[in-house]
Amino acid sequence: MIHGDELRLLRDALGRLAEGSAHLPACKAEFDADRAAEVLDRVARRMQDNYPYHHPLYAGQMLKPPDPVARIAYALSLWVNPNNHALDGGRASSAMEKECVAGLGRLFGWEAPLGHLAGGGTVANLEALWVAGTLHPGKRILASDQAHYTHSRLSAVLGLPFTPVRSDDAGRMDTAHLAELLDEGDVGTVVATMGTTGFGAVDPLPAILDLARDAGARVHADAAYGGYFRLASTLGPGTRAAFERLGDVDSIVVDPHKHGLQPYGCGCVLFRDPAVGALYKHDSPYTYFSSAELHLGEISLECSRAGAAAVALWATMQMYPLLPNGEFAARLDRSLDAARAMHTALAATELYRPLLAPELDIVVYAVRRDTASASSSAARSVFRDAAEQDLHLALIDVPIALVQRAEPGMAADAGTVSCLRSVLMKPEQVDWVDRIVAILASAARRAPA
């Protein structure tokens, strides 16, 4: 869990940091090391009560360990504790944040986007929908019924009407239903999900863009989970086509604390047109919002924000540049390989039915039983049994109709089926697929019939 050199590197970096203020008169803060040691020992013991998120056998929720360089840079910045609301609260970290935003913009083909880091994808999406609602007041927000629940919740917070768009057999937005809703003439924004949190499905962005533009609606890409896969080299053709069109949307949200190797919380919102900066009620012309003197708090609904997040992200992007065919991109490809390998291996056991071929790195699978209720019961049994063998999974309730597409013989004695879900975010999990599937197979055989 802890690389042997991490503490040494942090100590060396702290020494370098201290050189910047060595000319100041000496001062000493009071600190009781003995009492702190006792408290920290208790903290460490309490923190043992966690799942092993860092380990390849944790194949449950979207929890990916930060890269060591991100951990070290984040910890280093805490000795300064910068606040990236205004330049005088975090001069170096604000400059780093602007460089990170520019780098993330280039990932999607934007050379000069307006944007900033946020506490996570929820706050970043709130800001994107706030801008959308300000530009199209009172108009509806549309998102797939597989989109993250925050979109309907945030629309309610903003006082904007929200309508879900049906999803198709692959878990993507149904463009025929989208066209029907757009024809009603009261839609302001369509949210395209670039990697749903349930299945990792990627909405058909090219078709969404065409339909929304014809209707005069904005398009916001919620790429909180999947955005970094823009760099992956082994995406399927349809998925690749969707990611290639990200530069044509109006706004994008991506979460570096997911695939970007960052500690929580680090989200990012980007706007293609810097003119939206004027909506933040600042009296400067919009060109100011791309100035080097920009105070990030002038283009953010959040005020105080941790500069540590920017420092950690900047260090990581220096260590692993966001380049096609680079080291960072190769890690994404390995996660894709892991999901595809697990999907194939589970189907071969005849004990499980994977539901959808993974577009990204998420696998959802039902335990094979004659009825929906029996499959749900078996899935919950596997969930508990696997945990006793140190394999940690997640559960997801799936409509019976979707499960029946993979397992037509399953009787629908319930409306939903509890299925198992594995997020293979850690690239090293590609080497653990056989072990994971072996544990799953043994647990399925012991599950109640």
Secondary structure as GFF3:
##gff-version 3
##sequence-region A 1 449
A	DSSP	alpha_helix	6	19	.	.	.	ID=ss1
A	DSSP	alpha_helix	33	47	.	.	.	ID=ss2
A	DSSP	alpha_helix	68	77	.	.	.	ID=ss3
A	DSSP	three_ten_helix	87	89	.	.	.	ID=ss4
A	DSSP	alpha_helix	91	107	.	.	.	ID=ss5
A	DSSP	beta_strand	114	118	.	.	.	ID=ss6
A	DSSP	alpha_helix	121	135	.	.	.	ID=ss7
A	DSSP	beta_strand	140	144	.	.	.	ID=ss8
A	DSSP	alpha_helix	150	157	.	.	.	ID=ss9
A	DSSP	beta_strand	162	165	.	.	.	ID=ss10
A	DSSP	alpha_helix	175	182	.	.	.	ID=ss11
A	DSSP	beta_strand	187	193	.	.	.	ID=ss12
A	DSSP	alpha_helix	205	215	.	.	.	ID=ss13
A	DSSP	beta_strand	218	223	.	.	.	ID=ss14
A	DSSP	three_ten_helix	227	231	.	.	.	ID=ss15
A	DSSP	alpha_helix	237	244	.	.	.	ID=ss16
A	DSSP	three_ten_helix	246	248	.	.	.	ID=ss17
A	DSSP	beta_strand	251	254	.	.	.	ID=ss18
A	DSSP	beta_strand	267	271	.	.	.	ID=ss19
A	DSSP	three_ten_helix	274	280	.	.	.	ID=ss20
A	DSSP	three_ten_helix	286	290	.	.	.	ID=ss21
A	DSSP	three_ten_helix	296	299	.	.	.	ID=ss22
A	DSSP	alpha_helix	307	319	.	.	.	ID=ss23
A	DSSP	alpha_helix	327	349	.	.	.	ID=ss24
A	DSSP	beta_strand	352	354	.	.	.	ID=ss25
A	DSSP	beta_strand	362	367	.	.	.	ID=ss26
A	DSSP	alpha_helix	372	388	.	.	.	ID=ss27
A	DSSP	beta_strand	394	399	.	.	.	ID=ss28
A	DSSP	alpha_helix	400	406	.	.	.	ID=ss29
A	DSSP	beta_strand	416	423	.	.	.	ID=ss30
A	DSSP	three_ten_helix	427	431	.	.	.	ID=ss31
A	DSSP	alpha_helix	433	446	.	.	.	ID=ss32
###
